[in-house]
Amino acid sequence: MERKDLTTSNWHDYELLDSGDGMKLERYGEVIVARPETQAIWKPLQPELWEKADAVFEWKEGTSEWKKKNDIPASWPLSWNEVKFTARLTSFKHTGIFPEQVANWEWLENHVRALENPKILNLFGYTGIASIVAAKAGAPVTHIDASKQSLDWAHDNARLSGITEGQIKYLFEDASAFVKREARRGNTYEGIILDPPAFGRGAKGEVWKIEEQLQDLIATTKELLSDKPGSFYLLNGYAAGYNAQSFAQLIESIFANVNGNFGDLLIKESSSERVIPAGIYTRFSL
């Protein structure tokens, strides 16, 4: 594995305006939001911009909430290339979009297009942008998530993007239970994507703890990865406390003799050379 940090610059519907003092200021379409960011231990460069925030996510006395300064719709449309989706202000400070994934979306699109009739599995699929990218490139996708709310949001995004009904199969499932059943069935996929949380619950209340279950999950997905040349694997990490090297060494311990890349996912500020570390990844193709 070779280390390669991936930096996302701004695009039409997203911009990292400034960051500092434990916060980041972002533009999603025409909406500007300020959210906590533990990595931003520096000082903001443009303090005057922060007054333009339409909403600020605040922690106060053990509670958290969005403080809206202006009227913001419950959801609003955004796009990246031909992929369309909606942003929302969620109770967990997120917007349903992880902009640092742009470099992985580009890689995913290219790898799907290079294969003939590939089947793609997206575990912990959340709002489904990666699933849409793969579907737009021509692949049937199986999208797994244990949150009905996230599945509905992902399905809405697919409709907004013009995905044919049925090209993405949405399953309300526990990821670990699903891959074990697929392995027993002998099913395989030409592309596997997973973005496991640090902690979560499955569709039937199963407890997910990344430190206890990730190794077994990766080992099972190895059985599901097709040996067809060009088949690929993409593992993302966010807020789990691991270093990118740890993810790479986990993959190397399970998938023998694979050549790929790993590193940090970074987002660049629009008016400076500063970047925010926003996640980690490991990926390879056969």
C-alpha contacts under 8 A as a table, 3 or more apart, distances in Angstrom:
res1	aa1	res2	aa2	distance
1	M	248	A	6.86
1	M	252	E	7.82
1	M	258	V	7.40
1	M	259	N	5.37
1	M	260	G	4.96
1	M	261	N	5.30
1	M	262	F	6.80
2	E	259	N	7.69
2	E	260	G	6.28
2	E	261	N	4.82
2	E	262	F	6.36
3	R	261	N	5.53
3	R	262	F	4.97
3	R	263	G	5.37
4	K	261	N	5.97
4	K	262	F	5.78
4	K	263	G	5.22
4	K	264	D	7.58
5	D	262	F	7.15
5	D	263	G	4.60
5	D	264	D	4.80
5	D	265	L	6.15
5	D	266	L	7.34
6	L	103	A	6.50
6	L	263	G	7.11
6	L	264	D	6.28
6	L	265	L	5.07
6	L	266	L	6.01
7	T	100	E	7.30
7	T	103	A	7.29
7	T	265	L	6.08
7	T	266	L	4.55
7	T	267	I	5.55
7	T	268	K	6.59
7	T	275	V	7.90
8	T	99	P	7.27
8	T	100	E	5.55
8	T	101	Q	7.65
8	T	102	V	6.29
8	T	103	A	6.43
8	T	265	L	7.64
8	T	266	L	6.06
8	T	267	I	4.81
8	T	268	K	6.13
9	S	15	E	7.85
9	S	267	I	6.22
9	S	268	K	5.34
9	S	269	E	7.47
9	S	270	S	7.34
10	N	13	D	7.99
10	N	14	Y	5.64
10	N	15	E	4.80
10	N	16	L	6.85
10	N	268	K	7.34
10	N	269	E	7.80
10	N	270	S	6.52
11	W	14	Y	5.31
11	W	15	E	6.61
11	W	80	W	7.68
12	H	15	E	7.79
12	H	29	G	7.51
12	H	80	W	7.78
13	D	27	R	7.43
13	D	28	Y	5.58
13	D	29	G	4.38
13	D	30	E	7.82
13	D	78	L	6.02
13	D	79	S	6.47
13	D	80	W	7.31
14	Y	26	E	7.27
14	Y	27	R	5.47
14	Y	28	Y	4.86
14	Y	29	G	6.14
14	Y	99	P	7.49
15	E	26	E	5.63
15	E	27	R	5.00
15	E	28	Y	6.89
15	E	269	E	7.42
15	E	270	S	6.41
16	L	19	S	7.85
16	L	24	K	7.43
16	L	25	L	6.16
16	L	26	E	4.55
16	L	27	R	6.47
16	L	267	I	7.37
16	L	268	K	6.82
16	L	269	E	4.93
16	L	270	S	5.84
17	L	24	K	7.83
17	L	25	L	5.48
17	L	26	E	5.43
17	L	27	R	6.96
17	L	49	L	7.92
17	L	269	E	5.79
17	L	270	S	5.66
17	L	271	S	7.00
18	D	24	K	6.05
18	D	25	L	5.21
18	D	26	E	7.28
18	D	44	P	6.26
18	D	45	L	6.64
18	D	46	Q	6.55
18	D	49	L	7.89
18	D	269	E	6.09
18	D	270	S	7.65
18	D	271	S	7.77
19	S	22	G	7.59
19	S	23	M	5.68
19	S	24	K	4.15
19	S	25	L	5.84
19	S	40	A	6.16
19	S	42	W	7.77
19	S	43	K	7.37
19	S	44	P	5.24
19	S	45	L	7.47
19	S	269	E	7.89
20	G	23	M	5.36
20	G	24	K	6.39
20	G	40	A	4.76
20	G	41	I	5.89
20	G	42	W	4.88
20	G	43	K	4.57
20	G	44	P	4.38
20	G	45	L	7.84
21	D	40	A	6.11
21	D	41	I	5.58
21	D	42	W	5.92
21	D	43	K	5.63
21	D	44	P	6.82
22	G	36	P	5.73
22	G	37	E	4.95
22	G	38	T	5.16
22	G	39	Q	6.77
22	G	40	A	4.81
22	G	41	I	5.67
22	G	42	W	7.79
23	M	34	A	6.57
23	M	35	R	5.44
23	M	36	P	4.28
23	M	37	E	4.63
23	M	38	T	7.23
23	M	40	A	6.22
24	K	34	A	5.57
24	K	35	R	5.48
24	K	36	P	6.32
24	K	37	E	5.91
24	K	40	A	7.27
25	L	32	I	7.07
25	L	33	V	5.82
25	L	34	A	4.47
25	L	35	R	6.68
25	L	50	W	6.91
25	L	53	A	7.53
26	E	32	I	5.57
26	E	33	V	5.43
26	E	34	A	6.38
27	R	30	E	6.56
27	R	31	V	5.62
27	R	32	I	4.31
27	R	33	V	6.40
28	Y	31	V	5.23
28	Y	32	I	6.23
28	Y	33	V	7.78
28	Y	78	L	7.41
28	Y	87	A	7.63
29	G	32	I	7.96
29	G	77	P	7.81
29	G	78	L	6.20
31	V	53	A	7.83
31	V	54	D	6.35
31	V	72	I	7.58
32	I	52	K	7.01
32	I	53	A	4.88
32	I	54	D	5.30
32	I	55	A	6.90
33	V	53	A	5.18
33	V	54	D	5.80
33	V	55	A	4.97
33	V	56	V	5.81
33	V	57	F	7.90
34	A	50	W	7.62
34	A	53	A	6.29
34	A	55	A	6.42
34	A	56	V	4.71
34	A	57	F	6.32
35	R	56	V	6.14
35	R	57	F	5.18
35	R	58	E	7.71
35	R	93	K	6.68
36	P	57	F	6.95
36	P	58	E	7.78
36	P	93	K	7.86
37	E	40	A	5.66
38	T	41	I	6.95
39	Q	276	I	6.67
39	Q	277	P	6.77
40	A	43	K	7.97
40	A	276	I	6.91
44	P	47	P	5.93
46	Q	49	L	5.71
46	Q	50	W	7.59
47	P	50	W	5.66
47	P	51	E	7.82
48	E	51	E	5.98
48	E	52	K	7.96
49	L	52	K	5.59
49	L	53	A	7.64
50	W	53	A	5.59
53	A	56	V	6.78
53	A	69	K	7.34
54	D	68	K	5.96
54	D	69	K	5.10
54	D	70	N	5.16
54	D	71	D	7.69
54	D	72	I	7.45
55	A	66	W	6.26
55	A	67	K	5.43
55	A	68	K	4.23
55	A	69	K	5.60
55	A	70	N	7.11
56	V	66	W	5.54
56	V	67	K	5.15
56	V	68	K	6.51
56	V	69	K	7.96
57	F	64	S	7.13
57	F	65	E	5.70
57	F	66	W	4.37
57	F	67	K	6.17
57	F	93	K	6.32
58	E	64	S	5.52
58	E	65	E	5.59
58	E	66	W	6.21
58	E	67	K	7.02
59	W	62	G	6.78
59	W	63	T	5.75
59	W	64	S	4.38
59	W	65	E	6.83
60	K	63	T	5.27
60	K	64	S	6.01
64	S	91	S	7.61
65	E	91	S	6.63
65	E	93	K	7.96
66	W	89	L	7.55
66	W	91	S	7.75
66	W	93	K	7.77
68	K	71	D	7.07
68	K	72	I	7.54
73	P	76	W	6.37
74	A	88	R	6.16
74	A	89	L	7.42
75	S	86	T	6.00
75	S	87	A	5.44
75	S	88	R	4.72
75	S	89	L	7.68
76	W	86	T	5.25
76	W	87	A	5.51
76	W	88	R	6.95
77	P	84	K	7.13
77	P	85	F	5.82
77	P	86	T	4.39
77	P	87	A	6.46
78	L	84	K	5.89
78	L	85	F	5.48
78	L	86	T	5.66
78	L	87	A	6.96
79	S	82	E	6.82
79	S	83	V	5.49
79	S	84	K	4.27
79	S	85	F	6.01
80	W	83	V	5.22
80	W	84	K	6.51
82	E	161	S	7.23
83	V	129	I	7.53
83	V	132	I	6.76
83	V	133	V	6.62
83	V	136	K	7.74
83	V	161	S	5.53
84	K	157	N	6.42
84	K	158	A	7.65
84	K	160	L	5.89
84	K	161	S	4.78
85	F	129	I	7.42
85	F	156	D	7.83
85	F	157	N	4.60
85	F	158	A	7.54
85	F	160	L	6.47
85	F	161	S	7.03
86	T	96	G	7.66
86	T	157	N	6.59
87	A	95	T	5.28
87	A	96	G	5.75
87	A	97	I	6.80
88	R	94	H	7.83
88	R	95	T	4.88
88	R	96	G	6.39
89	L	93	K	6.73
89	L	94	H	6.39
89	L	95	T	5.11
89	L	96	G	7.98
90	T	93	K	5.57
90	T	94	H	5.51
90	T	95	T	6.02
90	T	96	G	7.69
91	S	94	H	7.40
94	H	97	I	7.38
95	T	98	F	7.95
96	G	126	Y	7.85
96	G	127	T	6.11
97	I	127	T	7.59
97	I	129	I	7.97
98	F	101	Q	5.90
99	P	102	V	5.93
99	P	267	I	7.54
100	E	103	A	7.05
100	E	265	L	5.82
100	E	266	L	6.06
100	E	267	I	5.75
100	E	278	A	6.47
100	E	279	G	7.57
101	Q	104	N	5.15
101	Q	105	W	6.13
101	Q	265	L	7.41
102	V	105	W	4.95
102	V	106	E	6.27
103	A	106	E	5.29
103	A	107	W	6.36
104	N	107	W	4.95
104	N	108	L	5.91
105	W	108	L	5.00
105	W	109	E	6.04
105	W	130	A	6.29
105	W	133	V	6.57
106	E	109	E	5.20
106	E	110	N	6.30
107	W	110	N	5.27
107	W	111	H	6.23
108	L	111	H	5.23
108	L	112	V	6.12
108	L	130	A	7.83
108	L	133	V	7.39
108	L	134	A	6.71
109	E	112	V	5.32
109	E	113	R	6.24
109	E	133	V	6.12
109	E	134	A	5.91
109	E	137	A	5.87
110	N	113	R	5.26
110	N	114	A	6.30
111	H	114	A	5.12
111	H	115	L	6.71
111	H	230	G	7.19
111	H	231	S	7.97
111	H	232	F	7.47
112	V	115	L	5.47
112	V	118	P	6.74
112	V	134	A	6.36
112	V	137	A	6.11
112	V	138	G	7.27
112	V	139	A	6.79
112	V	191	G	7.80
113	R	116	E	7.59
113	R	137	A	5.66
113	R	138	G	7.01
114	A	230	G	7.37
115	L	118	P	5.89
115	L	230	G	6.56
115	L	231	S	7.74
117	N	138	G	7.41
117	N	139	A	6.23
117	N	140	P	7.93
118	P	139	A	5.57
118	P	140	P	7.17
118	P	189	Y	7.10
118	P	190	E	5.29
118	P	191	G	7.14
119	K	139	A	5.92
119	K	140	P	5.45
119	K	141	V	6.11
119	K	142	T	7.92
119	K	188	T	8.00
119	K	189	Y	5.01
119	K	190	E	5.41
119	K	191	G	6.47
120	I	134	A	7.45
120	I	139	A	6.66
120	I	140	P	6.36
120	I	141	V	4.73
120	I	142	T	6.25
120	I	189	Y	5.63
120	I	190	E	6.05
120	I	191	G	4.62
120	I	192	I	5.84
120	I	193	I	7.74
121	L	141	V	5.86
121	L	142	T	4.90
121	L	143	H	6.22
121	L	144	I	7.85
121	L	189	Y	6.52
121	L	191	G	6.25
121	L	192	I	4.84
121	L	193	I	6.16
122	N	125	G	5.47
122	N	130	A	7.74
122	N	131	S	6.63
122	N	141	V	7.19
122	N	142	T	6.13
122	N	143	H	4.87
122	N	144	I	6.13
122	N	192	I	6.05
122	N	193	I	4.72
122	N	194	L	5.83
123	L	143	H	6.27
123	L	144	I	4.93
123	L	145	D	6.60
123	L	175	A	6.14
123	L	192	I	7.80
123	L	193	I	6.15
123	L	194	L	4.69
123	L	195	D	6.78
123	L	196	P	7.64
124	F	143	H	7.78
124	F	144	I	5.73
124	F	145	D	4.87
124	F	146	A	7.49
124	F	175	A	6.92
124	F	194	L	6.05
124	F	195	D	5.74
124	F	196	P	5.94
124	F	197	P	7.88
125	G	128	G	5.38
125	G	130	A	7.63
125	G	131	S	7.40
125	G	143	H	5.84
125	G	144	I	5.71
125	G	145	D	5.62
125	G	194	L	7.27
125	G	195	D	7.27
126	Y	145	D	6.32
126	Y	147	S	7.87
126	Y	150	S	5.29
126	Y	151	L	6.80
126	Y	154	A	6.81
127	T	150	S	5.47
127	T	151	L	6.70
127	T	153	W	5.60
127	T	154	A	4.13
127	T	155	H	7.93
127	T	157	N	7.40
128	G	131	S	5.05
128	G	132	I	6.26
128	G	143	H	7.55
128	G	151	L	7.88
128	G	153	W	7.90
128	G	154	A	4.60
128	G	155	H	7.57
128	G	157	N	7.23
128	G	158	A	7.65
129	I	132	I	5.06
129	I	133	V	6.22
129	I	154	A	7.39
129	I	157	N	7.59
130	A	133	V	5.02
130	A	134	A	6.27
131	S	134	A	5.22
131	S	135	A	6.11
131	S	141	V	6.34
131	S	143	H	6.81
131	S	168	I	7.21
132	I	135	A	4.92
132	I	136	K	5.91
132	I	157	N	7.99
132	I	158	A	6.11
132	I	161	S	7.50
132	I	163	I	7.40
132	I	168	I	7.89
133	V	136	K	5.18
133	V	137	A	6.34
134	A	137	A	5.11
134	A	138	G	6.59
134	A	139	A	5.67
134	A	140	P	7.77
134	A	141	V	7.19
135	A	138	G	5.07
135	A	139	A	4.76
135	A	140	P	5.99
135	A	141	V	6.50
135	A	163	I	7.14
135	A	167	Q	6.83
135	A	168	I	7.00
136	K	139	A	7.31
136	K	163	I	7.19
139	A	167	Q	7.62
140	P	167	Q	5.00
140	P	168	I	5.88
140	P	169	K	7.92
141	V	167	Q	6.37
141	V	168	I	4.63
141	V	169	K	6.14
142	T	168	I	5.82
142	T	169	K	4.80
142	T	170	Y	6.29
142	T	171	L	7.48
143	H	168	I	6.69
143	H	169	K	5.88
143	H	170	Y	4.92
143	H	171	L	6.18
144	I	170	Y	6.19
144	I	171	L	5.07
144	I	172	F	6.26
144	I	173	E	5.99
144	I	174	D	7.62
144	I	175	A	6.56
145	D	148	K	7.57
145	D	150	S	7.25
145	D	151	L	6.51
145	D	170	Y	7.93
145	D	171	L	6.59
145	D	172	F	5.52
145	D	173	E	5.78
145	D	174	D	6.90
145	D	175	A	7.07
146	A	172	F	5.25
146	A	173	E	5.15
146	A	174	D	5.64
146	A	175	A	7.67
146	A	201	R	7.02
146	A	202	G	5.05
146	A	203	A	4.66
147	S	150	S	5.23
147	S	151	L	6.26
147	S	172	F	6.91
147	S	202	G	7.97
147	S	203	A	7.11
148	K	151	L	4.99
148	K	152	D	6.13
148	K	172	F	6.57
149	Q	152	D	5.23
149	Q	153	W	6.23
150	S	153	W	4.99
150	S	154	A	6.02
151	L	154	A	5.00
151	L	155	H	6.06
151	L	170	Y	6.76
151	L	171	L	7.82
151	L	172	F	7.33
152	D	155	H	5.06
152	D	156	D	6.15
153	W	156	D	5.08
153	W	157	N	6.23
154	A	157	N	5.05
154	A	158	A	6.30
155	H	158	A	5.09
155	H	159	R	6.37
155	H	170	Y	7.57
156	D	159	R	5.16
156	D	160	L	6.20
157	N	160	L	4.99
157	N	161	S	6.19
158	A	161	S	5.00
158	A	162	G	6.32
158	A	163	I	5.35
159	R	162	G	5.07
159	R	163	I	5.70
159	R	164	T	7.71
159	R	165	E	7.79
160	L	163	I	7.70
163	I	167	Q	6.94
163	I	168	I	7.91
164	T	167	Q	5.69
165	E	168	I	7.15
166	G	169	K	5.81
172	F	203	A	6.24
173	E	177	A	7.59
173	E	178	F	6.57
173	E	202	G	6.60
173	E	203	A	5.18
174	D	177	A	5.45
174	D	178	F	6.11
174	D	201	R	7.77
174	D	202	G	4.35
174	D	203	A	5.33
174	D	204	K	7.45
174	D	206	E	7.23
175	A	178	F	5.15
175	A	179	V	6.28
175	A	202	G	7.37
176	S	179	V	5.51
176	S	180	K	6.37
176	S	217	L	5.99
177	A	180	K	5.33
177	A	181	R	6.41
178	F	181	R	5.24
178	F	182	E	6.22
179	V	182	E	4.92
179	V	183	A	6.05
179	V	217	L	7.75
179	V	220	T	6.56
179	V	221	T	6.49
179	V	224	L	7.68
180	K	183	A	5.12
180	K	184	R	6.36
180	K	220	T	6.51
181	R	184	R	5.12
181	R	185	R	6.26
182	E	185	R	4.99
182	E	186	G	6.24
182	E	187	N	5.48
182	E	188	T	7.81
182	E	224	L	7.29
183	A	186	G	5.08
183	A	187	N	6.15
183	A	188	T	7.86
183	A	220	T	7.04
183	A	221	T	7.86
183	A	223	E	6.14
183	A	224	L	6.09
184	R	187	N	7.85
186	G	224	L	7.57
187	N	224	L	6.25
188	T	223	E	7.44
188	T	224	L	4.33
188	T	225	L	5.48
188	T	226	S	5.31
189	Y	192	I	6.69
189	Y	224	L	5.95
189	Y	225	L	5.23
189	Y	226	S	5.37
189	Y	231	S	7.89
190	E	225	L	6.05
190	E	226	S	5.16
190	E	227	D	7.84
190	E	228	K	6.98
190	E	230	G	7.68
190	E	231	S	4.49
190	E	232	F	6.34
191	G	225	L	6.91
191	G	226	S	7.91
191	G	231	S	5.59
191	G	232	F	4.82
191	G	233	Y	5.79
192	I	221	T	7.85
192	I	225	L	6.95
192	I	232	F	6.52
192	I	233	Y	4.92
192	I	234	L	6.27
193	I	233	Y	6.05
193	I	234	L	4.78
193	I	235	L	6.06
194	L	234	L	6.43
194	L	235	L	5.15
194	L	236	N	6.27
195	D	235	L	6.01
195	D	236	N	4.64
195	D	237	G	5.81
195	D	238	Y	7.70
196	P	210	I	7.24
196	P	236	N	7.21
196	P	237	G	6.59
196	P	238	Y	7.98
197	P	200	G	6.56
197	P	210	I	6.88
197	P	237	G	7.34
197	P	238	Y	6.89
197	P	239	A	7.59
197	P	240	A	6.81
198	A	208	W	7.80
198	A	209	K	6.06
198	A	210	I	5.08
198	A	211	E	7.69
198	A	238	Y	7.82
198	A	239	A	6.80
198	A	240	A	4.76
199	F	207	V	7.61
199	F	208	W	5.40
199	F	209	K	4.86
199	F	210	I	6.33
200	G	207	V	6.08
200	G	208	W	4.92
200	G	209	K	6.87
201	R	204	K	7.76
201	R	205	G	5.27
201	R	206	E	5.15
201	R	207	V	4.66
201	R	208	W	5.60
202	G	205	G	4.99
202	G	206	E	4.52
202	G	207	V	6.34
202	G	208	W	7.09
203	A	206	E	6.93
208	W	213	Q	6.96
209	K	212	E	5.48
209	K	213	Q	6.02
209	K	214	L	7.78
210	I	213	Q	5.31
210	I	214	L	5.09
210	I	240	A	7.62
211	E	214	L	6.34
212	E	215	Q	7.49
213	Q	216	D	5.53
213	Q	217	L	6.21
214	L	217	L	5.02
214	L	218	I	6.13
215	Q	218	I	5.27
215	Q	219	A	6.20
215	Q	250	L	7.24
216	D	219	A	5.03
216	D	220	T	6.23
217	L	220	T	5.21
217	L	221	T	6.27
218	I	221	T	5.11
218	I	222	K	6.34
218	I	251	I	7.63
218	I	254	I	7.52
219	A	222	K	5.25
219	A	223	E	7.24
219	A	254	I	6.18
220	T	223	E	5.48
220	T	224	L	7.04
221	T	224	L	4.91
221	T	225	L	6.41
222	K	225	L	5.38
222	K	254	I	7.59
222	K	255	F	7.08
225	L	231	S	7.26
225	L	232	F	7.76
225	L	233	Y	7.85
226	S	231	S	6.33
227	D	231	S	6.77
227	D	286	L	7.31
228	K	231	S	5.71
228	K	286	L	7.39
229	P	285	S	7.91
229	P	286	L	5.25
230	G	285	S	5.64
230	G	286	L	5.02
231	S	285	S	5.49
231	S	286	L	5.42
232	F	283	R	7.43
232	F	284	F	5.71
232	F	285	S	4.04
232	F	286	L	6.27
233	Y	283	R	5.48
233	Y	284	F	5.54
233	Y	285	S	6.31
234	L	281	Y	7.27
234	L	282	T	6.02
234	L	283	R	4.38
234	L	284	F	6.84
235	L	247	F	7.99
235	L	281	Y	5.57
235	L	282	T	5.21
235	L	283	R	6.15
236	N	279	G	7.34
236	N	280	I	5.82
236	N	281	Y	4.36
236	N	282	T	6.57
237	G	240	A	6.60
237	G	242	Y	7.83
237	G	279	G	5.66
237	G	280	I	5.05
237	G	281	Y	6.07
238	Y	241	G	7.83
238	Y	278	A	7.18
238	Y	279	G	4.80
238	Y	280	I	6.64
239	A	242	Y	7.96
239	A	279	G	7.17
242	Y	246	S	6.42
242	Y	247	F	7.42
243	N	246	S	5.29
243	N	247	F	6.90
243	N	280	I	7.24
244	A	247	F	5.25
244	A	248	A	6.34
244	A	262	F	6.31
244	A	263	G	5.12
244	A	264	D	6.32
244	A	280	I	5.31
244	A	281	Y	6.40
244	A	282	T	7.34
245	Q	248	A	5.01
245	Q	249	Q	6.13
245	Q	262	F	7.21
245	Q	263	G	7.17
246	S	249	Q	5.20
246	S	250	L	6.17
247	F	250	L	5.09
247	F	251	I	6.32
247	F	262	F	7.85
247	F	281	Y	7.34
247	F	282	T	6.45
248	A	251	I	5.20
248	A	252	E	6.19
248	A	262	F	6.11
248	A	282	T	5.80
249	Q	252	E	4.93
249	Q	253	S	6.03
250	L	253	S	5.18
250	L	254	I	6.62
251	I	254	I	5.36
251	I	255	F	5.76
251	I	282	T	7.82
252	E	255	F	5.27
252	E	256	A	5.94
252	E	257	N	7.32
252	E	258	V	7.12
253	S	256	A	6.74
255	F	258	V	6.39
258	V	284	F	6.84
258	V	285	S	7.63
258	V	286	L	7.16
259	N	284	F	6.08
259	N	285	S	7.38
259	N	286	L	7.99
260	G	282	T	7.45
260	G	283	R	5.67
260	G	284	F	4.10
260	G	285	S	6.84
261	N	282	T	5.83
261	N	283	R	5.61
261	N	284	F	6.45
262	F	280	I	7.51
262	F	281	Y	5.47
262	F	282	T	4.17
262	F	283	R	6.38
263	G	280	I	5.73
263	G	281	Y	5.76
263	G	282	T	6.79
264	D	277	P	6.55
264	D	278	A	7.41
264	D	279	G	5.87
264	D	280	I	4.43
264	D	281	Y	6.46
265	L	277	P	6.03
265	L	278	A	5.53
265	L	279	G	4.96
265	L	280	I	5.33
265	L	281	Y	6.95
266	L	275	V	5.92
266	L	276	I	5.44
266	L	277	P	4.57
266	L	278	A	5.44
266	L	279	G	7.19
267	I	275	V	5.21
267	I	276	I	5.21
267	I	277	P	6.69
267	I	278	A	6.81
268	K	272	S	7.64
268	K	273	E	6.58
268	K	274	R	5.90
268	K	275	V	4.27
268	K	276	I	6.55
269	E	272	S	5.54
269	E	273	E	6.51
269	E	274	R	5.80
269	E	275	V	5.99
269	E	276	I	7.91
270	S	273	E	8.00
